[in-house]
Amino acid sequence: MVEQVDVVVIGMGPGGEEVAGRLAETGLSVVGVEKRLLGGECPYWGCVPSKMMVRAANLVAEARRIPDMAGEVTVRPDWTPVAARIRAEATDNWDDKVAVDWFVGKGGGFVRGHGRISAPGEVTVGDLVFRARRGIVLATGGQPDAPPVTGLAGTPYWTNREAIEADRVPGSLAVLGGGSVGVELAQVFGRFGAEVSVLEGSDRLLSTEEPEASELVATALAADGITVRTDAQVEEVRYSDGRFAMLTAGEPVEAERLLVATGRRVDLRSLGVGVLGLDESARHVAVDEHLRAAPGVWAVGDITGKGAFTHVAMYQAGIAARDILGEPGPGANYRALPRVTFTDPEIGTVGLTEAQAREAGIAVRTGSARVPSSARGWIHKAGNAGFIKLVEDTDRAVLVGATSAGPAGGEVLSALAVAVHAEVPTAQLRQMIYAYPTFHGGISDALTDLAA
Ligand SMILES: Cc1cc2nc3c(=O)[nH]c(=O)nc-3n(C[C@H](O)[C@H](O)[C@H](O)COP(=O)(O)OP(=O)(O)OC[C@H]3O[C@@H](n4cnc5c(N)ncnc54)[C@H](O)[C@@H]3O)c2cc1C
């Protein structure tokens, strides 16, 4: 059956759902194609349930901080309410009926299945063929990737999906990969009693963030009893009798469960983008600032490689929807891209790290302040580890990047994100009044250090 529509959106994660919803609300005929669950990775196996896990783990850690500060407490972590909450409140037991009804209620058409571009302007889903008058939006995100380690394929290793679906905490867990997903989940399971080891191939955790952030997270994980091994190249994985063994140059690591958190992969071949003249072996779909990938084709979200975050997918969706509607507006600008690793302490970063700024040829000056040395950090006491680091372009006297790590580090980040986004002169930031005693007050201390 061939159907003429205005727009076909392939992949209904945060990016696809947003662009499809916005267009459907304008009265265009929009078909959203989704092979798994409408909502994508974020609500079912990503941001939302993982942050429910983080919240629960932080409660446990905070309760353990009561002695010496507020009396006595006995903490017996129990995974049952965490797993129950993920099923009841986040994922509806991995059922997207509410999301589908919501989208259809906006006037969208929904088709469950694998969408493939069968000709320019045409998408095939099983027996259905859609011809798009206005355009096609590619929003198929990525999927968990695993490194080509001998023995790994075929073992029952976890990706983020099995970790989120876990209904009990394993006795021991090895985490392959010390990026955001790896360290967040390592800390969660560690705080709920698993014996956790993190194996990271590079020389530090969170290798794309500031080295000070890597050090802070490594210290925090160690304090939670987690073993962190950097420069750890896993050469082989063995699985027998319900146990994994990871062979490295050093001591092998054994665990009941293995979580592979080494990144995500975009599959352009099964999407059939070659029909559009696009490279199917590329890591991402190249887009211009209006998210155009080819004539009549837009791409949004993880598939574009501009930052694998829900907020990037949503931001791009707004720009693509406007462009499809022919409305003028600014193109995408990632200068002030914020990102948060939800460990305790939280690591919030915006824009460039010091190393990235130097690599870009920027004349750089940095300023830092330790959270425990600030008034609020000192008052907070237990769990106050953290810092604020500013990266200034000295030629223009504006911040091009900043990191705020510590309690509520991701919230403190908002002020720094405004500064980087709006290119507020550092002289003006110094003239601001910072509320006392707040964690964001540390920005003022870091600015003082910047000038020193
Ligand atoms: C554990 C974890 C925690 C995370 N935490 C955060 C966080 O705290 N904050 C944050 O900003 N980001 C977080 N992320 C990242 C975030 O989930 C992604 O950046 C976001 O989901 C990307 O949205 P998307 O629309 O590009 O793609 P996706 O969410 O990946 O959705 C793409 C959809 O397309 C579907 N699809 C794929 N191919 C086809 C096809 N051919 N036909 C039909 N459908 C198809 C898929 O089934 C999927 O539903 C996290 C990710 C993980 C794994």
The ligand as a MOL file (V3000), in Angstrom:
LIG
                    3D

  0  0  0     0  0            999 V3000
M  V30 BEGIN CTAB
M  V30 COUNTS 53 58 0 0 0
M  V30 BEGIN ATOM
M  V30 1 C 22.1690 4.7100 30.3240 0
M  V30 2 C 21.9930 6.0150 29.5830 0
M  V30 3 C 21.8010 7.1700 30.2840 0
M  V30 4 C 21.6260 8.3770 29.6260 0
M  V30 5 N 21.4520 9.5010 30.3600 0
M  V30 6 C 21.2880 10.6790 29.7370 0
M  V30 7 C 21.0780 11.8670 30.4760 0
M  V30 8 O 21.0510 11.8480 31.7130 0
M  V30 9 N 20.8960 13.0320 29.8020 0
M  V30 10 C 20.9240 13.0790 28.4390 0
M  V30 11 O 20.7620 14.1650 27.8690 0
M  V30 12 N 21.1220 11.9730 27.7010 0
M  V30 13 C 21.3090 10.7780 28.3090 0
M  V30 14 N 21.4860 9.6410 27.5720 0
M  V30 15 C 21.5170 9.7670 26.1060 0
M  V30 16 C 20.1010 9.8390 25.5100 0
M  V30 17 O 19.3530 8.7240 25.9070 0
M  V30 18 C 20.2010 9.9120 23.9960 0
M  V30 19 O 21.0720 10.9650 23.6340 0
M  V30 20 C 18.8300 10.1660 23.3800 0
M  V30 21 O 17.9470 9.1270 23.6740 0
M  V30 22 C 18.9970 10.3070 21.8600 0
M  V30 23 O 17.7500 10.5180 21.2710 0
M  V30 24 P 17.5220 10.1490 19.7340 0
M  V30 25 O 16.1640 10.6350 19.4260 0
M  V30 26 O 18.6560 10.6330 18.9130 0
M  V30 27 O 17.6330 8.5600 19.6570 0
M  V30 28 P 17.0960 7.3340 20.4940 0
M  V30 29 O 16.6290 7.7060 21.8440 0
M  V30 30 O 18.1820 6.3210 20.4010 0
M  V30 31 O 15.8230 6.8640 19.6890 0
M  V30 32 C 15.9270 6.3840 18.3830 0
M  V30 33 C 14.7550 5.4800 18.1140 0
M  V30 34 O 14.7910 5.0760 16.7510 0
M  V30 35 C 14.3580 3.7250 16.6740 0
M  V30 36 N 14.8600 3.1840 15.4060 0
M  V30 37 C 16.1510 2.9560 15.0820 0
M  V30 38 N 16.2350 2.5510 13.8050 0
M  V30 39 C 14.9690 2.4980 13.3400 0
M  V30 40 C 14.3990 2.1670 12.0830 0
M  V30 41 N 15.1580 1.8470 11.0500 0
M  V30 42 N 13.0620 2.2120 11.9590 0
M  V30 43 C 12.2720 2.5680 13.0180 0
M  V30 44 N 12.7570 2.9120 14.2080 0
M  V30 45 C 14.0850 2.8880 14.3570 0
M  V30 46 C 14.9070 3.0930 17.9180 0
M  V30 47 O 14.1650 1.9230 18.2530 0
M  V30 48 C 14.7580 4.2080 18.9430 0
M  V30 49 O 13.5570 4.1060 19.6640 0
M  V30 50 C 21.6630 8.4150 28.2050 0
M  V30 51 C 21.8400 7.2390 27.4750 0
M  V30 52 C 22.0070 6.0500 28.1440 0
M  V30 53 C 22.2010 4.8000 27.3380 0
M  V30 END ATOM
M  V30 BEGIN BOND
M  V30 1 1 1 2
M  V30 2 1 2 3
M  V30 3 2 2 52
M  V30 4 2 3 4
M  V30 5 1 4 5
M  V30 6 1 4 50
M  V30 7 2 5 6
M  V30 8 1 6 7
M  V30 9 1 6 13
M  V30 10 2 7 8
M  V30 11 1 7 9
M  V30 12 1 9 10
M  V30 13 2 10 11
M  V30 14 1 10 12
M  V30 15 2 12 13
M  V30 16 1 13 14
M  V30 17 1 14 15
M  V30 18 1 14 50
M  V30 19 1 15 16
M  V30 20 1 16 17
M  V30 21 1 16 18
M  V30 22 1 18 19
M  V30 23 1 18 20
M  V30 24 1 20 21
M  V30 25 1 20 22
M  V30 26 1 22 23
M  V30 27 1 23 24
M  V30 28 2 24 25
M  V30 29 1 24 26
M  V30 30 1 24 27
M  V30 31 1 27 28
M  V30 32 2 28 29
M  V30 33 1 28 30
M  V30 34 1 28 31
M  V30 35 1 31 32
M  V30 36 1 32 33
M  V30 37 1 33 34
M  V30 38 1 33 48
M  V30 39 1 34 35
M  V30 40 1 35 36
M  V30 41 1 35 46
M  V30 42 1 36 37
M  V30 43 1 36 45
M  V30 44 2 37 38
M  V30 45 1 38 39
M  V30 46 1 39 40
M  V30 47 2 39 45
M  V30 48 1 40 41
M  V30 49 2 40 42
M  V30 50 1 42 43
M  V30 51 2 43 44
M  V30 52 1 44 45
M  V30 53 1 46 47
M  V30 54 1 46 48
M  V30 55 1 48 49
M  V30 56 2 50 51
M  V30 57 1 51 52
M  V30 58 1 52 53
M  V30 END BOND
M  V30 END CTAB
M  END
